[in-house]
Amino acid sequence: MSRSRAGAALLLAWCLSGCGGSYEPGSDGPGSARALASVYDLLASVPGIVFPQYQAMGLTVDFTLEIDPNGPDAAGRFAGSATIVEVTVGGIVRPFSPSTPLSVTGLVAGSEWSLDSLGPFLVGNVSRGTTVVILSLTGAISPDGRTIQGMALATSHAETGTFDAVRQRRYLVAGTDFGVTGTVSLVRVRYGNRFAVDRDLEAVSGDVVVRITDHTPLAINRLFFDNIQVLDPAAAFDTALQFSTGNGSNPHDAIAVDASRLYITRYEPPFNDILIVERGDGDPISFIDLSPLATNSSGTPRADALVEAGGRIFVTLQNIDSAFIQYGPGRVAVVNPATDQIVRTLTLSGQNPFGPPAVHPDTGDLYIALAGIFQGSLSRALTGGIEVIDPATLTAQGLLVDDDDLGGNISSVAVVRTGAGAGVTGYCIVTLPSGANIVRRFDPATGAIDPGVVYQSASFLPSLVSDGEGYVLVAEHSIADPRLVVLDATTGSVVARLSMSLPAFSIGILTRSIQ
């Protein structure tokens, strides 16, 4: 039995025993969710400003800049808001106002970047006196958009200094104890190493995965819930729109294929398809029948994950019968979203493609975790591994890594660029015969497996993902100590363990560059 099916069986038992029939998100919709904003944290220092009330000089301002997702426009102009976090004068933290966001405008022209005016804002208080400060910034964006550096000008004082900006990493984490209700939480990482968690921002179902597609966060509420929540990042991830995918459909994934349409995989019979809906209201448009691609006796393709590569949509098919007894070879359907037609079907070298494929940051190749058969109603079978698909040639390359060599069933894979000049490495979650979950590392080019274990837990590790900026995030599904584990992709060492309210289950990357 797959883990998804086992979790679903547990959910059904609880629901039948009177655990409650529904969860209540913060908004009924319908509404329009705004796209993700680009967020940067900035430190601006101007050493020459004198503050008489403190008999001190030297200003440092720490603030967060949120850039309107509708910009920059054709001329490179953007609008946004800046929220001051802290002000120091003479190295000592001082009061300031306002604490509410300030409206700002700026310009991006190639690598050149500028902020017209930050302020006016006041440093000090009524009892000691205040100083009015206005800053403008001019600098250059790094090629990857991660940092901005340049000159800070205090136009209020005709003094200059410097500033450094770092793109804020942001993650959406779905937590659930497999009851009726789960929640989503926001993890913010300022300056690469200052972690904060805004917990339980919105209610979702107890069987949920989160996906970020075309800068839009989605909560995919699976078996017995059968709906999609579109979350609004500009409204603390409240639900802007919620729509059904059909009773009993068990949606597993969703992806925006253009500005107006979503593809949604529907896992259960009699659906066995990709549902196509309007992004604005969730109304169904059509569907793509996947039943002919199943090779098991009940004709159930078990469509799971969706990923875009080379202008095509790749759909993983677990190819398991209706009783979860007969496992055919894993398959991948390749769909042309311009025509909604299947253009190729690939047969994989292992069974049970599990979770979203990882995309190689340099080559664009797809890495698929093939889980084999988890211990359950059937005996455990190591009939999987990690397989690579070349999206340019539409070919499956066979097993790069065999699960026998890893020592257990593989349930999640990430491929991540490591530190400066260090290359690319792969991480995967392995379930051992004992039931323990471990994280191991492998070479995405050769399949060579690093000796030893990167991370081990007695708890269920449902997923890991690359944040695209040098961290690997591991959801640790512990009831007693729910947390998100952050690993350094270069060394594999633990950077942070972040406590959550509910056990972490699924992770979406919200980070967006201004470029």
PyMOL commands that set and color helices and strands:
alter all, ss='L'
color gray80, all
select helices_A, chain A and resi 3-16+52-54+233-235+291-293+403-406
alter helices_A, ss='H'
color red, helices_A
select strands_A, chain A and resi 38-51+56-67+77-89+92-94+96-97+102-109+112-125+129-141+147-154+159-167+169-175+181-190+194-205+208-213+216-221+227-232+238-244+251-256+261-266+273-278+284-289+303-309+312-317+331-336+341-347+358-359+366-370+385-390+395-402+409-417+424-431+437-442+455-457+460-466+471-477+483-488+494-499+504-509
alter strands_A, ss='S'
color yellow, strands_A
deselect
rebuild
show_as cartoon
